[in-house]
Amino acid sequence: MSFIDALQEYKQYELLAHVELDDVIIKVSQELLEMLEAKANNDLEELEKETADTIVNILSASNEVGIAPNEEKIVKKSEVSDSALLMTMKQWLQSVQAIRQRYSRDKVSREELTTVTEEFLSQILSYGNTQKSLEEILKHNTEKFSQRIEKYKPHIDLKSFIHEYPDFPKPPVLFKDISPLLRSPEVMKYLCFELAAKAKGADVIAGLDARGFLFGPKVAELLNIPFVMIRKPGKLPGDTYQQTFEKEYGTDTIEIQSHAIEEGQKVVIIDDLLATGGTVDAAATLVEKSGGIVHKILSVVQLDDEFCSSKRDEYDLARYNVESVLHYER
C-alpha cells in the first residue's frame, strides 16, 4: 500500500466524520501552532503527536485540491527555525486558497503548490523524532481516527424531518415528504455527507430528475468528482440515450447525454426515494449504455414493504450495490 492508498483510507473516515476541506485547512494551522508549543515546552510526546497530525492534515488538504506530493522529495530537514516554518505555512495556505480561487488574487499552478507542499512537509518532519514513513504515519492516524468518529460526527435524527401525508397523491399511499430536510441547511449538509460516505470510490455522480438533483451536486462536490443529469425526455440537448420503463400506472422514459460518462467510469446513481425500483433500474441501464459501470445506487429513503420489495426483486436490483440512508416499512 502506497501513502496515497493510505490517504484514501484516511479520507473515508473524514467523510464519515463529516469533515470538510475548510475544516482540514484550519486544522493544519491549529496543529502546527500546538506543535510549536509542545516544542517550546519540551514535551516530546506531544510534539511527536502534533507533528504527525499536522502532516496528515496537510496531505489530506493537498489531496483534496488535486495535489499528490512525491514522497521521494519529502526529505527530513536537519534544522528549521520556527519563523521559517511559519513563513512556509503562510505560503502553503495562500497557495491552497489560490488554487481553490477562494478569496485570493494570487495565481498559483498545481506544480508550484506541489513544490511548496513537499517543502512544508520536509520542514515539519524535522520537528519530530519519528522514523515512520508517510504511509506509516497515515495508517497510525487512521486507526486513531476510526476509533473517534462518533466524537467528531454530528448526530441528527433524519427521520424526525420526514413528514408523512396519508392518501397522497392517492389512496392508500402514505407519502414521505422530504421538504423539511431541505429547509434546514444543517440537516441537508448532514444528509449529503451521509450520502457521500456511501458513494466513496465513484468517478461520477448521476442524479435523477428531479429530486436527485437536490443531493447529487453537493455529494459530487464533497467527493470532488463530476455530476451528470439523468432527465425526462426533451430536456437535454445533443445526442442522448433513452430508456423506457414500466411504472405502477403506465410507462415513463428517461435519458442521458451520450457523451456524459466515459468508458469504464464508476457511477453512483442518486435519487430521493427508492420504491419499486423501476426508475433506478432504467437509470442503471442508461449508465451501462454510456459505457459506465454502476458502482452503487443510493437513495435518501427506501420503502421496504412487501409490494416494493417484490417489485425490486422483479427488476433484479440485487445485481447492483443498493444502499439507502433511511428505511421504512410504509
Phi and psi in degrees as GROMACS dihedral restraints (atoms count N, CA, C in turn):
[ dihedral_restraints ]
;  ai    aj    ak    al  type     phi  dphi    fc
    3     4     5     6     1   -80.8    20    10
    4     5     6     7     1   169.3    20    10
    6     7     8     9     1   -69.2    20    10
    7     8     9    10     1   -22.2    20    10
    9    10    11    12     1   -67.7    20    10
   10    11    12    13     1   -42.4    20    10
   12    13    14    15     1   -63.1    20    10
   13    14    15    16     1   -41.9    20    10
   15    16    17    18     1   -63.9    20    10
   16    17    18    19     1   -35.5    20    10
   18    19    20    21     1   -67.0    20    10
   19    20    21    22     1   -39.9    20    10
   21    22    23    24     1   -62.7    20    10
   22    23    24    25     1   -37.1    20    10
   24    25    26    27     1   -64.9    20    10
   25    26    27    28     1   -42.3    20    10
   27    28    29    30     1   -62.3    20    10
   28    29    30    31     1   -41.3    20    10
   30    31    32    33     1   -69.0    20    10
   31    32    33    34     1   -24.9    20    10
   33    34    35    36     1   -62.7    20    10
   34    35    36    37     1   -38.7    20    10
   36    37    38    39     1   -70.3    20    10
   37    38    39    40     1   -31.1    20    10
   39    40    41    42     1   -62.0    20    10
   40    41    42    43     1   -41.7    20    10
   42    43    44    45     1   -63.1    20    10
   43    44    45    46     1   -43.8    20    10
   45    46    47    48     1   -61.7    20    10
   46    47    48    49     1   -32.2    20    10
   48    49    50    51     1   -89.6    20    10
   49    50    51    52     1     2.6    20    10
   51    52    53    54     1    62.6    20    10
   52    53    54    55     1    42.2    20    10
   54    55    56    57     1   -92.0    20    10
   55    56    57    58     1   126.0    20    10
   57    58    59    60     1   -97.8    20    10
   58    59    60    61     1   164.9    20    10
   60    61    62    63     1   -58.0    20    10
   61    62    63    64     1   -42.3    20    10
   63    64    65    66     1   -61.3    20    10
   64    65    66    67     1   -35.6    20    10
   66    67    68    69     1   -61.4    20    10
   67    68    69    70     1   -42.7    20    10
   69    70    71    72     1   -66.5    20    10
   70    71    72    73     1   -43.6    20    10
   72    73    74    75     1   -61.5    20    10
   73    74    75    76     1   -44.8    20    10
   75    76    77    78     1   -62.1    20    10
   76    77    78    79     1   -38.7    20    10
   78    79    80    81     1   -63.6    20    10
   79    80    81    82     1   -34.2    20    10
   81    82    83    84     1   -58.4    20    10
   82    83    84    85     1   -49.0    20    10
   84    85    86    87     1   -63.1    20    10
   85    86    87    88     1   -44.8    20    10
   87    88    89    90     1   -61.9    20    10
   88    89    90    91     1   -47.3    20    10
   90    91    92    93     1   -73.3    20    10
   91    92    93    94     1   -30.6    20    10
   93    94    95    96     1   -65.7    20    10
   94    95    96    97     1   -40.7    20    10
   96    97    98    99     1   -64.9    20    10
   97    98    99   100     1   -38.0    20    10
   99   100   101   102     1   -66.8    20    10
  100   101   102   103     1   -32.0    20    10
  102   103   104   105     1   -64.8    20    10
  103   104   105   106     1   -44.3    20    10
  105   106   107   108     1   -67.3    20    10
  106   107   108   109     1   -35.1    20    10
  108   109   110   111     1   -65.0    20    10
  109   110   111   112     1   -42.7    20    10
  111   112   113   114     1   -63.4    20    10
  112   113   114   115     1   -36.5    20    10
  114   115   116   117     1   -65.0    20    10
  115   116   117   118     1   -45.3    20    10
  117   118   119   120     1   -62.6    20    10
  118   119   120   121     1   -32.4    20    10
  120   121   122   123     1   -88.3    20    10
  121   122   123   124     1     0.0    20    10
  123   124   125   126     1    56.7    20    10
  124   125   126   127     1    34.8    20    10
  126   127   128   129     1   -93.0    20    10
  127   128   129   130     1    89.8    20    10
  129   130   131   132     1   -66.1    20    10
  130   131   132   133     1   -36.0    20    10
  132   133   134   135     1   -66.5    20    10
  133   134   135   136     1   -44.8    20    10
  135   136   137   138     1   -67.4    20    10
  136   137   138   139     1   -36.6    20    10
  138   139   140   141     1   -61.3    20    10
  139   140   141   142     1   -43.4    20    10
  141   142   143   144     1   -62.5    20    10
  142   143   144   145     1   -42.9    20    10
  144   145   146   147     1   -64.4    20    10
  145   146   147   148     1   -49.4    20    10
  147   148   149   150     1   -68.3    20    10
  148   149   150   151     1   -32.3    20    10
  150   151   152   153     1   -61.3    20    10
  151   152   153   154     1   -47.7    20    10
  153   154   155   156     1   -64.2    20    10
  154   155   156   157     1   -43.0    20    10
  156   157   158   159     1   -62.3    20    10
  157   158   159   160     1   -41.1    20    10
  159   160   161   162     1   -64.2    20    10
  160   161   162   163     1   -43.8    20    10
  162   163   164   165     1   -59.6    20    10
  163   164   165   166     1   -46.9    20    10
  165   166   167   168     1   -62.6    20    10
  166   167   168   169     1   -40.9    20    10
  168   169   170   171     1   -72.7    20    10
  169   170   171   172     1   -31.9    20    10
  171   172   173   174     1   -63.7    20    10
  172   173   174   175     1   -45.2    20    10
  174   175   176   177     1   -62.4    20    10
  175   176   177   178     1   -41.6    20    10
  177   178   179   180     1   -63.9    20    10
  178   179   180   181     1   -48.7    20    10
  180   181   182   183     1   -64.9    20    10
  181   182   183   184     1   -41.0    20    10
  183   184   185   186     1   -63.6    20    10
  184   185   186   187     1   -43.1    20    10
  186   187   188   189     1   -60.6    20    10
  187   188   189   190     1   -37.8    20    10
  189   190   191   192     1   -65.9    20    10
  190   191   192   193     1   -28.9    20    10
  192   193   194   195     1  -100.3    20    10
  193   194   195   196     1    15.9    20    10
  195   196   197   198     1    86.4    20    10
  196   197   198   199     1    25.0    20    10
  198   199   200   201     1  -108.1    20    10
  199   200   201   202     1   131.6    20    10
  201   202   203   204     1  -124.2    20    10
  202   203   204   205     1    92.2    20    10
  204   205   206   207     1   -60.1    20    10
  205   206   207   208     1   145.9    20    10
  207   208   209   210     1   -83.2    20    10
  208   209   210   211     1   115.6    20    10
  210   211   212   213     1   -59.2    20    10
  211   212   213   214     1   -32.3    20    10
  213   214   215   216     1   -67.4    20    10
  214   215   216   217     1   -23.1    20    10
  216   217   218   219     1   -90.3    20    10
  217   218   219   220     1    -4.8    20    10
  219   220   221   222     1   -94.2    20    10
  220   221   222   223     1    93.0    20    10
  222   223   224   225     1  -114.6    20    10
  223   224   225   226     1   128.7    20    10
  225   226   227   228     1   -58.4    20    10
  226   227   228   229     1   125.4    20    10
  228   229   230   231     1   -75.3    20    10
  229   230   231   232     1   151.2    20    10
  231   232   233   234     1   -72.8    20    10
  232   233   234   235     1   -39.8    20    10
  234   235   236   237     1  -160.1    20    10
  235   236   237   238     1   133.0    20    10
  237   238   239   240     1  -135.6    20    10
  238   239   240   241     1   133.3    20    10
  240   241   242   243     1   -78.0    20    10
  241   242   243   244     1   155.1    20    10
  243   244   245   246     1   -60.0    20    10
  244   245   246   247     1   -39.7    20    10
  246   247   248   249     1   -65.4    20    10
  247   248   249   250     1   -38.9    20    10
  249   250   251   252     1   -65.4    20    10
  250   251   252   253     1   -40.3    20    10
  252   253   254   255     1   -63.8    20    10
  253   254   255   256     1   -42.8    20    10
  255   256   257   258     1   -65.2    20    10
  256   257   258   259     1   -35.2    20    10
  258   259   260   261     1   -66.0    20    10
  259   260   261   262     1   -39.6    20    10
  261   262   263   264     1   -67.8    20    10
  262   263   264   265     1   -38.3    20    10
  264   265   266   267     1   -61.4    20    10
  265   266   267   268     1   -43.3    20    10
  267   268   269   270     1   -59.6    20    10
  268   269   270   271     1   -44.7    20    10
  270   271   272   273     1   -63.7    20    10
  271   272   273   274     1   -41.0    20    10
  273   274   275   276     1   -65.4    20    10
  274   275   276   277     1   -45.2    20    10
  276   277   278   279     1   -61.8    20    10
  277   278   279   280     1   -43.7    20    10
  279   280   281   282     1   -63.4    20    10
  280   281   282   283     1   -39.0    20    10
  282   283   284   285     1   -68.6    20    10
  283   284   285   286     1   -40.6    20    10
  285   286   287   288     1   -62.0    20    10
  286   287   288   289     1   -45.6    20    10
  288   289   290   291     1   -66.2    20    10
  289   290   291   292     1   -34.1    20    10
  291   292   293   294     1   -66.6    20    10
  292   293   294   295     1   -41.5    20    10
  294   295   296   297     1   -63.2    20    10
  295   296   297   298     1   -38.3    20    10
  297   298   299   300     1   -78.0    20    10
  298   299   300   301     1   -11.7    20    10
  300   301   302   303     1    56.5    20    10
  301   302   303   304     1    42.2    20    10
  303   304   305   306     1  -107.3    20    10
  304   305   306   307     1   103.9    20    10
  306   307   308   309     1    50.3    20    10
  307   308   309   310     1    51.6    20    10
  309   310   311   312     1  -146.9    20    10
  310   311   312   313     1   136.2    20    10
  312   313   314   315     1   -97.1    20    10
  313   314   315   316     1    -2.4    20    10
  315   316   317   318     1   -72.7    20    10
  316   317   318   319     1   151.2    20    10
  318   319   320   321     1  -117.5    20    10
  319   320   321   322     1   115.6    20    10
  321   322   323   324     1  -132.8    20    10
  322   323   324   325     1   133.9    20    10
  324   325   326   327     1   -84.1    20    10
  325   326   327   328     1   162.1    20    10
  327   328   329   330     1   -66.0    20    10
  328   329   330   331     1   -30.8    20    10
  330   331   332   333     1   -63.9    20    10
  331   332   333   334     1   -40.7    20    10
  333   334   335   336     1   -67.0    20    10
  334   335   336   337     1   -41.2    20    10
  336   337   338   339     1   -65.9    20    10
  337   338   339   340     1   -37.4    20    10
  339   340   341   342     1   -60.5    20    10
  340   341   342   343     1   -44.5    20    10
  342   343   344   345     1   -62.8    20    10
  343   344   345   346     1   -44.6    20    10
  345   346   347   348     1   -63.5    20    10
  346   347   348   349     1   -40.6    20    10
  348   349   350   351     1   -63.0    20    10
  349   350   351   352     1   -44.2    20    10
  351   352   353   354     1   -63.8    20    10
  352   353   354   355     1   -39.0    20    10
  354   355   356   357     1   -68.1    20    10
  355   356   357   358     1   -42.4    20    10
  357   358   359   360     1   -59.6    20    10
  358   359   360   361     1   -47.2    20    10
  360   361   362   363     1   -64.9    20    10
  361   362   363   364     1   -39.5    20    10
  363   364   365   366     1   -62.1    20    10
  364   365   366   367     1   -41.3    20    10
  366   367   368   369     1   -66.3    20    10
  367   368   369   370     1   -42.4    20    10
  369   370   371   372     1   -64.7    20    10
  370   371   372   373     1   -37.6    20    10
  372   373   374   375     1   -58.4    20    10
  373   374   375   376     1   -27.3    20    10
  375   376   377   378     1   -69.8    20    10
  376   377   378   379     1   -17.0    20    10
  378   379   380   381     1   -83.7    20    10
  379   380   381   382     1   -26.3    20    10
  381   382   383   384     1  -101.7    20    10
  382   383   384   385     1   163.5    20    10
  384   385   386   387     1   -98.8    20    10
  385   386   387   388     1     9.6    20    10
  387   388   389   390     1   -64.6    20    10
  388   389   390   391     1   141.7    20    10
  390   391   392   393     1  -106.2    20    10
  391   392   393   394     1     8.5    20    10
  393   394   395   396     1   -74.5    20    10
  394   395   396   397     1   149.3    20    10
  396   397   398   399     1   -77.2    20    10
  397   398   399   400     1   169.0    20    10
  399   400   401   402     1   -59.4    20    10
  400   401   402   403     1   -39.1    20    10
  402   403   404   405     1   -61.1    20    10
  403   404   405   406     1   -43.4    20    10
  405   406   407   408     1   -66.3    20    10
  406   407   408   409     1   -39.0    20    10
  408   409   410   411     1   -62.3    20    10
  409   410   411   412     1   -45.0    20    10
  411   412   413   414     1   -63.0    20    10
  412   413   414   415     1   -44.4    20    10
  414   415   416   417     1   -64.4    20    10
  415   416   417   418     1   -40.4    20    10
  417   418   419   420     1   -64.4    20    10
  418   419   420   421     1   -45.1    20    10
  420   421   422   423     1   -69.7    20    10
  421   422   423   424     1   -32.1    20    10
  423   424   425   426     1   -63.5    20    10
  424   425   426   427     1   -42.0    20    10
  426   427   428   429     1   -62.4    20    10
  427   428   429   430     1   -43.4    20    10
  429   430   431   432     1   -64.4    20    10
  430   431   432   433     1   -44.3    20    10
  432   433   434   435     1   -62.7    20    10
  433   434   435   436     1   -41.7    20    10
  435   436   437   438     1   -61.0    20    10
  436   437   438   439     1   -26.8    20    10
  438   439   440   441     1   -85.9    20    10
  439   440   441   442     1    -6.8    20    10
  441   442   443   444     1  -122.6    20    10
  442   443   444   445     1    14.5    20    10
  444   445   446   447     1   -55.1    20    10
  445   446   447   448     1   -45.8    20    10
  447   448   449   450     1   -65.0    20    10
  448   449   450   451     1   -22.4    20    10
  450   451   452   453     1   -76.7    20    10
  451   452   453   454     1   -27.7    20    10
  453   454   455   456     1   -91.5    20    10
  454   455   456   457     1   -39.8    20    10
  456   457   458   459     1   -70.3    20    10
  457   458   459   460     1   134.7    20    10
  459   460   461   462     1   -69.1    20    10
  460   461   462   463     1   158.2    20    10
  462   463   464   465     1  -123.4    20    10
  463   464   465   466     1   115.7    20    10
  465   466   467   468     1  -131.1    20    10
  466   467   468   469     1   132.1    20    10
  468   469   470   471     1   -83.4    20    10
  469   470   471   472     1    94.0    20    10
  471   472   473   474     1   -62.7    20    10
  472   473   474   475     1   -34.5    20    10
  474   475   476   477     1   -63.3    20    10
  475   476   477   478     1   -25.6    20    10
  477   478   479   480     1   -70.1    20    10
  478   479   480   481     1   -13.3    20    10
  480   481   482   483     1  -101.7    20    10
  481   482   483   484     1     5.3    20    10
  483   484   485   486     1  -102.1    20    10
  484   485   486   487     1   117.7    20    10
  486   487   488   489     1   -98.6    20    10
  487   488   489   490     1   146.3    20    10
  489   490   491   492     1  -111.6    20    10
  490   491   492   493     1   137.1    20    10
  492   493   494   495     1  -127.1    20    10
  493   494   495   496     1   109.9    20    10
  495   496   497   498     1   -65.2    20    10
  496   497   498   499     1   144.9    20    10
  498   499   500   501     1    60.6    20    10
  499   500   501   502     1    30.8    20    10
  501   502   503   504     1  -119.5    20    10
  502   503   504   505     1   131.5    20    10
  504   505   506   507     1   -79.5    20    10
  505   506   507   508     1    -7.3    20    10
  507   508   509   510     1  -157.5    20    10
  508   509   510   511     1   156.4    20    10
  510   511   512   513     1   -62.1    20    10
  511   512   513   514     1   146.2    20    10
  513   514   515   516     1  -102.4    20    10
  514   515   516   517     1    31.5    20    10
  516   517   518   519     1   -66.2    20    10
  517   518   519   520     1   133.6    20    10
  519   520   521   522     1  -104.5    20    10
  520   521   522   523     1    98.3    20    10
  522   523   524   525     1   -75.2    20    10
  523   524   525   526     1   131.6    20    10
  525   526   527   528     1   -96.4    20    10
  526   527   528   529     1   110.3    20    10
  528   529   530   531     1   -96.9    20    10
  529   530   531   532     1   118.8    20    10
  531   532   533   534     1   -90.6    20    10
  532   533   534   535     1     1.5    20    10
  534   535   536   537     1   -52.7    20    10
  535   536   537   538     1   -42.1    20    10
  537   538   539   540     1   -60.4    20    10
  538   539   540   541     1   -30.0    20    10
  540   541   542   543     1   -60.4    20    10
  541   542   543   544     1   -41.0    20    10
  543   544   545   546     1   -71.6    20    10
  544   545   546   547     1   -23.5    20    10
  546   547   548   549     1   -80.6    20    10
  547   548   549   550     1    -7.9    20    10
  549   550   551   552     1  -115.7    20    10
  550   551   552   553     1   109.8    20    10
  552   553   554   555     1   -56.9    20    10
  553   554   555   556     1   -37.1    20    10
  555   556   557   558     1   -63.9    20    10
  556   557   558   559     1   -43.0    20    10
  558   559   560   561     1   -70.0    20    10
  559   560   561   562     1   -41.3    20    10
  561   562   563   564     1   -60.6    20    10
  562   563   564   565     1   -43.1    20    10
  564   565   566   567     1   -61.0    20    10
  565   566   567   568     1   -44.9    20    10
  567   568   569   570     1   -59.7    20    10
  568   569   570   571     1   -48.2    20    10
  570   571   572   573     1   -62.8    20    10
  571   572   573   574     1   -42.8    20    10
  573   574   575   576     1   -66.1    20    10
  574   575   576   577     1   -33.6    20    10
  576   577   578   579     1   -65.6    20    10
  577   578   579   580     1   -40.3    20    10
  579   580   581   582     1   -61.5    20    10
  580   581   582   583     1   -41.6    20    10
  582   583   584   585     1   -68.1    20    10
  583   584   585   586     1   -41.5    20    10
  585   586   587   588     1   -63.1    20    10
  586   587   588   589     1   -39.2    20    10
  588   589   590   591     1   -62.9    20    10
  589   590   591   592     1   -35.6    20    10
  591   592   593   594     1   -76.2    20    10
  592   593   594   595     1   -24.2    20    10
  594   595   596   597     1   -91.2    20    10
  595   596   597   598     1     1.9    20    10
  597   598   599   600     1   -54.5    20    10
  598   599   600   601     1   136.7    20    10
  600   601   602   603     1   102.1    20    10
  601   602   603   604     1    -9.2    20    10
  603   604   605   606     1   -76.9    20    10
  604   605   606   607     1   153.6    20    10
  606   607   608   609     1   -98.4    20    10
  607   608   609   610     1   -24.7    20    10
  609   610   611   612     1  -145.7    20    10
  610   611   612   613     1   143.1    20    10
  612   613   614   615     1  -105.9    20    10
  613   614   615   616     1   129.5    20    10
  615   616   617   618     1  -114.7    20    10
  616   617   618   619     1   122.9    20    10
  618   619   620   621     1  -106.4    20    10
  619   620   621   622     1   142.4    20    10
  621   622   623   624     1   -91.5    20    10
  622   623   624   625     1   138.1    20    10
  624   625   626   627     1   -64.5    20    10
  625   626   627   628     1   123.2    20    10
  627   628   629   630     1  -116.7    20    10
  628   629   630   631     1   -26.7    20    10
  630   631   632   633     1   -78.6    20    10
  631   632   633   634     1   -13.8    20    10
  633   634   635   636     1   -66.3    20    10
  634   635   636   637     1   -20.3    20    10
  636   637   638   639     1   -72.9    20    10
  637   638   639   640     1   -19.1    20    10
  639   640   641   642     1   -72.6    20    10
  640   641   642   643     1   -30.1    20    10
  642   643   644   645     1  -110.8    20    10
  643   644   645   646     1   -35.4    20    10
  645   646   647   648     1   -56.3    20    10
  646   647   648   649     1   -48.0    20    10
  648   649   650   651     1   -61.3    20    10
  649   650   651   652     1   -39.6    20    10
  651   652   653   654     1   -68.4    20    10
  652   653   654   655     1   -39.3    20    10
  654   655   656   657     1   -62.8    20    10
  655   656   657   658     1   -42.8    20    10
  657   658   659   660     1   -62.1    20    10
  658   659   660   661     1   -39.1    20    10
  660   661   662   663     1   -63.6    20    10
  661   662   663   664     1   -43.6    20    10
  663   664   665   666     1   -62.7    20    10
  664   665   666   667     1   -33.8    20    10
  666   667   668   669     1   -91.9    20    10
  667   668   669   670     1    -6.0    20    10
  669   670   671   672     1    59.0    20    10
  670   671   672   673     1    45.8    20    10
  672   673   674   675     1  -132.6    20    10
  673   674   675   676     1   167.3    20    10
  675   676   677   678     1   -71.4    20    10
  676   677   678   679     1   157.1    20    10
  678   679   680   681     1  -116.8    20    10
  679   680   681   682     1   137.5    20    10
  681   682   683   684     1  -125.6    20    10
  682   683   684   685     1   139.4    20    10
  684   685   686   687     1   -94.3    20    10
  685   686   687   688     1   136.2    20    10
  687   688   689   690     1  -111.7    20    10
  688   689   690   691     1   115.4    20    10
  690   691   692   693     1  -120.4    20    10
  691   692   693   694     1   170.9    20    10
  693   694   695   696     1   -73.5    20    10
  694   695   696   697     1   159.7    20    10
  696   697   698   699     1   -58.9    20    10
  697   698   699   700     1   144.2    20    10
  699   700   701   702     1    82.2    20    10
  700   701   702   703     1     5.8    20    10
  702   703   704   705     1  -100.7    20    10
  703   704   705   706     1   -17.2    20    10
  705   706   707   708     1  -112.1    20    10
  706   707   708   709     1   132.3    20    10
  708   709   710   711     1   -79.5    20    10
  709   710   711   712     1   164.8    20    10
  711   712   713   714     1    78.5    20    10
  712   713   714   715     1  -169.7    20    10
  714   715   716   717     1   -70.9    20    10
  715   716   717   718     1   138.4    20    10
  717   718   719   720     1  -135.7    20    10
  718   719   720   721     1   158.4    20    10
  720   721   722   723     1  -100.8    20    10
  721   722   723   724     1   139.1    20    10
  723   724   725   726     1  -119.2    20    10
  724   725   726   727     1   151.6    20    10
  726   727   728   729     1  -142.8    20    10
  727   728   729   730     1   123.7    20    10
  729   730   731   732     1  -100.5    20    10
  730   731   732   733     1   142.0    20    10
  732   733   734   735     1  -144.5    20    10
  733   734   735   736     1   159.5    20    10
  735   736   737   738     1   -82.1    20    10
  736   737   738   739     1   137.1    20    10
  738   739   740   741     1  -113.3    20    10
  739   740   741   742     1   176.1    20    10
  741   742   743   744     1   -59.7    20    10
  742   743   744   745     1   -34.5    20    10
  744   745   746   747     1  -129.7    20    10
  745   746   747   748     1    64.7    20    10
  747   748   749   750     1   120.6    20    10
  748   749   750   751     1  -155.9    20    10
  750   751   752   753     1  -124.3    20    10
  751   752   753   754     1   164.1    20    10
  753   754   755   756     1  -148.2    20    10
  754   755   756   757     1   166.5    20    10
  756   757   758   759     1  -136.4    20    10
  757   758   759   760     1   140.7    20    10
  759   760   761   762     1  -129.9    20    10
  760   761   762   763     1   162.2    20    10
  762   763   764   765     1  -147.8    20    10
  763   764   765   766     1   161.9    20    10
  765   766   767   768     1  -139.3    20    10
  766   767   768   769     1   146.4    20    10
  768   769   770   771     1   -64.9    20    10
  769   770   771   772     1   135.2    20    10
  771   772   773   774     1   -64.7    20    10
  772   773   774   775     1   -21.4    20    10
  774   775   776   777     1  -101.6    20    10
  775   776   777   778     1     5.7    20    10
  777   778   779   780     1   -70.7    20    10
  778   779   780   781     1   -30.6    20    10
  780   781   782   783     1  -121.7    20    10
  781   782   783   784     1   135.5    20    10
  783   784   785   786     1   -88.1    20    10
  784   785   786   787     1   153.8    20    10
  786   787   788   789     1   -54.8    20    10
  787   788   789   790     1   127.5    20    10
  789   790   791   792     1    84.6    20    10
  790   791   792   793     1    -2.5    20    10
  792   793   794   795     1   -70.2    20    10
  793   794   795   796     1   141.2    20    10
  795   796   797   798     1   -86.8    20    10
  796   797   798   799     1   123.8    20    10
  798   799   800   801     1  -117.3    20    10
  799   800   801   802     1   133.2    20    10
  801   802   803   804     1  -105.8    20    10
  802   803   804   805     1   124.0    20    10
  804   805   806   807     1   -93.7    20    10
  805   806   807   808     1   129.7    20    10
  807   808   809   810     1  -122.0    20    10
  808   809   810   811     1   133.2    20    10
  810   811   812   813     1  -141.8    20    10
  811   812   813   814     1   167.8    20    10
  813   814   815   816     1   -79.0    20    10
  814   815   816   817     1   -36.1    20    10
  816   817   818   819     1  -134.4    20    10
  817   818   819   820     1   133.4    20    10
  819   820   821   822     1  -113.3    20    10
  820   821   822   823     1   111.1    20    10
  822   823   824   825     1  -113.9    20    10
  823   824   825   826     1   -95.0    20    10
  825   826   827   828     1   -79.3    20    10
  826   827   828   829     1   -22.4    20    10
  828   829   830   831     1    94.6    20    10
  829   830   831   832     1     0.4    20    10
  831   832   833   834     1   -62.3    20    10
  832   833   834   835     1   -41.2    20    10
  834   835   836   837     1   -67.1    20    10
  835   836   837   838     1   -46.8    20    10
  837   838   839   840     1   -71.6    20    10
  838   839   840   841     1   -28.9    20    10
  840   841   842   843     1   -64.1    20    10
  841   842   843   844     1   -42.4    20    10
  843   844   845   846     1   -65.6    20    10
  844   845   846   847     1   -39.6    20    10
  846   847   848   849     1   -62.7    20    10
  847   848   849   850     1   -41.3    20    10
  849   850   851   852     1   -62.1    20    10
  850   851   852   853     1   -39.3    20    10
  852   853   854   855     1   -62.9    20    10
  853   854   855   856     1   -40.8    20    10
  855   856   857   858     1   -63.1    20    10
  856   857   858   859     1   -42.4    20    10
  858   859   860   861     1   -59.5    20    10
  859   860   861   862     1   -43.6    20    10
  861   862   863   864     1   -69.7    20    10
  862   863   864   865     1   -36.4    20    10
  864   865   866   867     1   -59.9    20    10
  865   866   867   868     1   -33.5    20    10
  867   868   869   870     1   -78.6    20    10
  868   869   870   871     1    -6.7    20    10
  870   871   872   873     1    95.8    20    10
  871   872   873   874     1     1.3    20    10
  873   874   875   876     1   -84.7    20    10
  874   875   876   877     1   169.2    20    10
  876   877   878   879     1  -114.4    20    10
  877   878   879   880     1   127.5    20    10
  879   880   881   882     1   -74.8    20    10
  880   881   882   883     1   103.1    20    10
  882   883   884   885     1   -76.0    20    10
  883   884   885   886     1   -38.3    20    10
  885   886   887   888     1  -168.2    20    10
  886   887   888   889     1   152.9    20    10
  888   889   890   891     1  -113.8    20    10
  889   890   891   892     1   124.2    20    10
  891   892   893   894     1  -120.8    20    10
  892   893   894   895     1   142.5    20    10
  894   895   896   897     1  -138.0    20    10
  895   896   897   898     1   159.2    20    10
  897   898   899   900     1   -76.2    20    10
  898   899   900   901     1   -49.1    20    10
  900   901   902   903     1  -120.4    20    10
  901   902   903   904     1   137.6    20    10
  903   904   905   906     1  -126.5    20    10
  904   905   906   907     1   129.9    20    10
  906   907   908   909     1   -93.3    20    10
  907   908   909   910     1   123.8    20    10
  909   910   911   912     1  -113.6    20    10
  910   911   912   913     1    23.7    20    10
  912   913   914   915     1   -69.9    20    10
  913   914   915   916     1   169.0    20    10
  915   916   917   918     1   -60.1    20    10
  916   917   918   919     1   -41.7    20    10
  918   919   920   921     1   -63.3    20    10
  919   920   921   922     1   -51.0    20    10
  921   922   923   924     1   -63.8    20    10
  922   923   924   925     1   -41.4    20    10
  924   925   926   927     1   -62.8    20    10
  925   926   927   928     1   -41.3    20    10
  927   928   929   930     1   -68.2    20    10
  928   929   930   931     1   -36.3    20    10
  930   931   932   933     1   -66.4    20    10
  931   932   933   934     1   -38.9    20    10
  933   934   935   936     1   -65.0    20    10
  934   935   936   937     1   -33.6    20    10
  936   937   938   939     1   -64.0    20    10
  937   938   939   940     1   -36.9    20    10
  939   940   941   942     1   -63.7    20    10
  940   941   942   943     1   -37.0    20    10
  942   943   944   945     1   -78.9    20    10
  943   944   945   946     1    -8.5    20    10
  945   946   947   948     1    56.6    20    10
  946   947   948   949     1    47.0    20    10
  948   949   950   951     1   -67.2    20    10
  949   950   951   952     1   -13.1    20    10
  951   952   953   954     1   -63.5    20    10
  952   953   954   955     1   -14.8    20    10
  954   955   956   957     1   -73.1    20    10
  955   956   957   958     1   -11.1    20    10
  957   958   959   960     1  -113.0    20    10
  958   959   960   961     1   162.0    20    10
  960   961   962   963     1   -85.0    20    10
  961   962   963   964     1   106.8    20    10
  963   964   965   966     1  -111.8    20    10
  964   965   966   967     1   126.7    20    10
  966   967   968   969     1  -136.0    20    10
  967   968   969   970     1   150.7    20    10
  969   970   971   972     1  -138.6    20    10
  970   971   972   973     1   154.7    20    10
  972   973   974   975     1   -78.8    20    10
  973   974   975   976     1   -43.2    20    10
  975   976   977   978     1  -124.1    20    10
  976   977   978   979     1   140.6    20    10
  978   979   980   981     1  -121.4    20    10
  979   980   981   982     1   140.0    20    10
  981   982   983   984     1  -134.0    20    10
  982   983   984   985     1   143.9    20    10
  984   985   986   987     1   -88.9    20    10
  985   986   987   988     1     5.6    20    10
